[in-house]
Amino acid sequence: MSKIEILKRLFKSYTSKFIGKILLAGLFSIIVAASTSATAWLLDPAIEKIFLNKDQTLIILIPIAIIIAFSAKGLSLYFAKLLMINVSEEVRKMLQTDMLKSFIKADTEVIENKHSGKYISNLNYDVSHVTILLSDALLVLFKDSLTLIGLLIVMFSQNWKLSLIALIMIPFATITSKTLSKRMSKVTTEAQEKSGDLNKYLIDLFKNHKIIKIFQRENFEEIRSEKFVNDLKEKSAKIGAVFIRSTPVMEILTGIMIATLIFYSGKLIISGELGINNFFSFLAAMMLAYQPVKSLAKVNVGIGQGLAGATRVLPIIDSKNEINLNEHAEKLKILNGDIIFDNLSFSYKSNKENRVLQNISTRFIGGEMTALVGHSGSGKSTLLNMIPRIYIPTSGNIYVDNQDISKINLVSLRNEISIVDQNTTLFDDTVFNNILYARPDANKEDIFKAAKLSMSDEFINNLENGYETMIGENGVKLSGGEKQRLSIARAFLKDSKIILLDEATSSLDSETEDKIQKALDKLTVDKTTIVIAHRLSTILNSDNIYVVDNGKIIDSGKHDDLLNNSKIYRNFYQRQIKQN
């Protein structure tokens, strides 16, 4: 997107909603500009009438007028900034909300490949620069441009020759600001990347704090952390250095201009072409013009930073999902719950050459339990995730009761599916709300029943606040088995017709596993169940077992059949027998 396109988009989607406040801030800016210009202009009659002509009336009126002008300027500037701060914070909220909505709705495969730290940096760092562009930069651009025009009018009204000399500074300031803007855009991007790296490292520290302790890598991590912080410091310092690079140039130009003006104005006063009153009024206007010229020179830098941030933020907001919700399509109607894979293949976008699933054609019979067995990385979990369309096939189709799931309403599909994953995901909330997450319209009795069926009530009732206990980030206050049981409780609560179990009992001890297995047996009665199990003892009674290897189903049958006919399955079973 070009700079003009970005600005149009920001205005259309965000700032246009607050056009009333922006116009009002513009009105206050006009008052600021007029008040500043009036202050400089009043010095002409003040010097002429009071100091030269000794007018007793104006000795009171002109100071009062100057006080009124400064008061009007101060109050107007306050209200203009207040309005634009309000607009900028509203825009910040809208941008961050849109980014989070895009993140929430994004395809899982996209999120899995997302650099979390950089996303956080986009959400905070880049959005801040965009809001500065739409508040401070916009206000400065309008207010100081008007102020500069007003002061130039005062200056030309006093002496056009001196005014032309003063104008020489403006092109230099403009050239300087454009050069700085380009450089600032580059260093801002670099700083954003380093900020993202630091955020990602912080997330890793939180996740792996125990591992750091166990392997005694504190010193190593201290060195790493210092590097991340130092890298960000260097880029931030570079931003500051680039930002102030204009200062000596501007000060030197200002000094040359003032010296030139004093020399030339002295000659004009001596020759009688310029009055003392005109000179002081001109000088006041010129000195007052210094600040808007300086601000306008720097505002280009803020605009460059804001546009650079927008180039990273807007693509996130505008990202399109490959997985279509099909909101207006027919809803899924489950009769038997048969699931058919028709010549299905799948590759991750990050590695399209590697086919994780290869030409799979099979049927999962409705109301029965089918188990998937295979080495880690064989494609079992990926196959499972194809059914609720977490991933979409590279080729081939999936049917539920002869309905192509790519053409039916996605909400209706996922309403009929429950997943109990090996990596239990919980929220930093109460036990009650974590179970309720599966079905928000459930009542307390439903929650209690689900907890009881999953054997969760045993430990919940022993918690400090029972169901109202806060469990911490990802259930940090719970054991692995307790977290898994809450995940199973969700499945009970949702009561879907299709149950997907991915190592559902992997974090449980043998005693708890036996209890959960009995609960799962109740959960899966007359439901289409597909289970991935590490322990073959949990799937011995499955209606059918598929052996998955290198993305293909190479063998199928019941336990006894596979022991006789499948080398891979037999090896799995024998290894587990030896381990036990």
Beta strands, then each sheet from edge to edge (+ up, - down):
strand 1: 339-347
strand 2: 355-364
strand 3: 369-373
strand 4: 395-400
strand 5: 403-404
strand 6: 417-420
strand 7: 498-502
strand 8: 528-532
strand 9: 544-549
strand 10: 552-557
sheet 1: 2+ 1- 4+ 5-
sheet 2: 6+ 7+ 8+ 3+ 9+ 10-
end
